Amino acid sequence: MLNHNLIFRAANRLGVSRKAGDMDVWALLFGSQRGEMVVVRDLVRDMAYHGSVEAFSDSSEPAELLLKNVTVYRQSTAMKLYELERVYLARKVNDLVIEPVESSHSRS
């Protein structure tokens, strides 16, 4: 199965396929985002987390993320609340919106 997924990853990188193989989209997204800056919007709790992806769960239910160098905002007002070295999130996938952040917008 691992070799099968590697073939699909190679095809995705070459632009000849968008199929994820046996991997779910959660694993595909974070397999390419580890170390990258993201904004995770928690729609239910009205929070937004800006940080880099350190780790993620193998399955998407519950969606587990470990972010580092995190700034936490109130989603509805964009008011900065606090900063954390790391934050662990475990949520239903449908409760989250995850957006990659361009490197020019990354925090120092």
N, C-alpha and C positions, 0 to 999 in steps of 0.2 A: 504494500500500500504506500509506503514511503516513496519508493521509486516512481510509482504512478503519480503522486502529488508533485514530485520534482519535475516530471515531464510537463504537467500543466503549468507550473510556475515558469518554466523556461518558455513555454509557448506564450504565456501572458507577457513576459518581458520582451519577447520578440515581436509582439503585436499581432500574432497569428491566431490567438484565441483569447476569449475572456472567461472561459469556463474555469471554475475553481476546483474541479476534480471532486474528491470526496471531502474536502475541507469545507467548513461553513464560511460564510463571508466574514464573520467575526475574526476567525483565525487568519484569514487571508489579509484583512485590513491591518491587524496588529503585527502580523509577521513582517510587514513592510514598514510599519510605523515605530517599531521599537527604537527608543532614543530620540524620536522626533517630537517636536512640540505640537500639542493638541489643545483644543478647548473642548471639555466635556460638559455639556449642558444637561443638568438633572432637572427635567421638566416638572416632576412631581414635587420636588423640594425647593424649587425656585433658586437653584444654586448653579454656578458655573465655575469650573476648575480649569485653570490654565497652567499646564506643566508638561513635562516630558514623560513619555511612556517608558516605565522601567520593566513592568511585567504585566501579563494578562493571562486569563484563564484559557484552558484548552477548549472548553465548551462555552456556549453563549448564555446558558441559563443556570444559575444567575451569572450575569456579566460581571466579571471581577477584573478590576484594573488597579495597578499600583503606579501612581504618578509621583514624580519627584520634582523638587523646586517649584512648588505649587502656589499660585495666588488664587484665592477664593473670592468670588464675587456674588452679589445678589443678582440673579438672572434678570429679574424684571426691571431693575434700576441701573444695573452695571456698576453699583457701588462696591468698591473694594472693601472686603471684610477683614481678611487676615492673610498671612503667608505661612506655609508649612514646608518642612523639608521633604516630607512624604505624606501621601494620603492614599488609603485603601478604600476603594469603592466596590460594593457588591449590590447590583441593582438588576431589575428586569430590563432586558434589552430595549423594550419599547419605551422605557422611561428616559432613555439617554439619546442625545444627539452628539455625535463626535465629529469635530471639524479639524482638519490639519491646519497648522499655522505656518505661513510662509516664513522662511528663515530670517527675512529682513524685519519681521515683526516680533521676533523672539526676544525674551527678556535677557538682560545681561547677567 
